[in-house]
């Protein structure tokens, strides 16, 4: 029996990196990376058993440093990337690497989450995304729906396109672009578009959002003052190819049609502090998650700018039923944009929200104090969307 109550998991370290395991479509699995300055950092593999409403965890050691960003291969569920800080000679460098989970982790601490006698296993390093020439890594993005061979990294003011070779043990830069202009130009985040045969990228730097064509590595659009302050995160609508959501330190979430960048299509102002993370639902693009340092997660129903603005289409059987009953055909009223729910299980800044890859109605949120919360879309809304 489905239950709408949240399930909470606490890590012993601070954390800000969260991702769903993209290649895993059967199990509900999330990966969390920790930020500890004193101890070895860890990746927690969180499996959610939705029948029994419980969490099973495995812990892998990430000895390279504190994790700022984490991504998973779309093709191989054992391969992931991390961006992490390396400290040497009192200098902190932002690095990135590709890792493989040890083959045995599935049989690791799965049965006994509280049994600390099992020593955690260590991630196997496949290759460094060597960026010494390009500055500090902000994030690494896997090609959406790709074969796990192409990656993008954003390092300071560089966009680097990587090809993974030899079972991912070697990474070669195939092309790059540089952000030109005045001042300290640094990317804060980016998103690889799933549309246009994966040839486009959107990036955020300072208050601007830029679009790039990855074939020519040239800029195709620039929304100069997209937000009043720093842009923190971006996401593409999975079903509408020109639509992009952004969020930032002006507490706003904005929706853009990148063919017409003069004004946002819509703006949400529901958070009271910086908005760190924005995510479209992969299946139902009217559902949008945001996480903020106001400690809240907000689930919105942005139906007016979704791919199904009038609910579902009336099918022929329904029409014939209506005619048989002698009633005139009634079209569904368009649903209104609304805030579906505000989740307040966190007590610290929510740095990341992610939808599950296996269950479109389930999502996770992570706050800096290491609290991971798993929630579901309210059942009443789920059935309203489905029926």
C-alpha positions, 0 to 999 in steps of 0.5 A: 500500500502506497504511503505519502509520508516522507522517509528520512535518512541521515548521513553523519557528514555534511553533503550537497551532491545528489543524483539519481542513478540514471541507468538504473530503471528498476530499483529506486536508487540515489547517490549522495556525496559527502563533504567532510574536511576531517574524514575520508569522504563517502558516496552513499548508495541509497536504495528505496524499497517502496513496498516496505517504505524503508531505505537500504544503504551502501557506503563507498569511500571517496578518498579523493576529497570533499564532493561538490557534484556527482553524476552517473553514466546513462549507460552503465550503472556502475560508472559515475563522475565526481567533482571534488576539492583537492588540497595540497600546499594550502591550495585548493583545486577543483578536480573531476574524475570518472569512477567505477563502483566495485563489483561486490558492493551489491553484496556489501552492507545491504542486509544490515544497514547498522552493522559497522563491522563491514569496512566500506569499499573504495571506488575504483578510479577509471580516469581523471578529467585532467583540467590543470590547464583549464582551472577549477571544475564546477560540474561534469555532465553526461550526454543525455541518453548517450552510450556513456562515452561523451561528457561535458565539463565546466571548468572556470570559464571553459566548456570541455567536451570529453570522449571516454575511451578504452573502457572509460580508463582514458579521457580525451578532450575532443573540443572546447569553448571559452567564455569571453568578456570582462571580469571574473568569468566563471561557470556556476552550472550547466545542463546538456539539452536532451533535444536537437540530437544532444547538440546543445548546452545551456550554462549559467555564469553570474546572472547570465544564461548562455546557449551553446552549439556543441558542433561548432562550440559557439554561443547561440543565445545569451540571456544577459540578466536572467536573474537579479543575482547569481544563477544557481541551476538550470533544467530543460523541459524534457518534452518541450524542446525550447523550454528551460527553467532557471533559479538563483539567488534572487529567490526566483524560478524563471521559465524561458523559451530560448527562441524569444529570450527578451522576457521569461515565459513565467516567473515563480516567487515562492521561496524566501531565500536562494534557490539552489536546485530546479528539476523537471519531472522526466515524464510529466513536465508540468511537475517541477521541483525546487530546493532552496536555502530557506530549507524548503522543497516546493513541488509546483504544477506548471501546467500552462507551459507544459506539453499537456496544457489541457489535461489529457486529450479526450479519446474516441471512446469517451466521445462516443459515450458522451454522444450516446448519453445525448450530452454535448461534448465537454472539453476538460477545463485547462488546469491552473498553475499552482503550488502542489505542496511545500515540504518542510522536513529539512532544517538546513539549506536544501542544495539538491532535489532529484526525481527518481529514474525508476519511479516518476512519482518519487523524488529525493531532496538533500540538505547540507546537514546530511539529511536526505528525504524521499517524498512522493507526489500526492496521490490525488494529483497523481491520479488526476494527471493519469486519469 
